[in-house]
């Protein structure tokens, strides 16, 4: 008799758990698992592959600098800035920056947008200095970091990732990762831009990754790589003359 009740109770438990029929409990657990894991999967999918994202469509330039900017606007995207640069500035190549990092207004927060100038390896129109336009990669974060805004956490994460990638690919030393105001008379990228935090994060990443075997990756145009040119001081940068109509 005892054996009978044990068998009966075990059968009952196999069909009911916490007073929920087992045939309903299993689908519910599957739905719960998907609800938890799907957002994480989608977030992971959104993370860009920088090797693919930054792949040019033309022979690579010999880049020596990375110049950091803010848009000085609370909203924006690569498309909006491209329209402004074409229609207001009159720049035939449009967007003056090579990359734009969104803040969640007109593009996703932290989204890295690639401009035509990068795809075609054209000089930028962002620095106000001919040397830094020709040999400097212009990266702009959407926001006005001089008047109230601060970069979002995702913007900074994306910025650190893309600087790390580009500086390694083109052998750009940290001393050649500069702010716009270092090379031109401007407040850009603003007093709220966390330059020291960005540089500290880059140093940390470099220390973790260790020295790279430079022969393991392609060299741009097969050129030998030399250290970046020393950064000119502001007075020297401002002494350069530009012809009327030049993209600066």
PyMOL commands that set and color helices and strands:
alter all, ss='L'
color gray80, all
select helices_A, chain A and resi 2-15+22-46+50-53+78-87+116-119+130-135+153-169+174-176+180-183+195-209+214-216+220-222+234-239
alter helices_A, ss='H'
color red, helices_A
select strands_A, chain A and resi 16-17+20-21+65-70+99-101+112-114+136-141+177-179
alter strands_A, ss='S'
color yellow, strands_A
deselect
rebuild
show_as cartoon
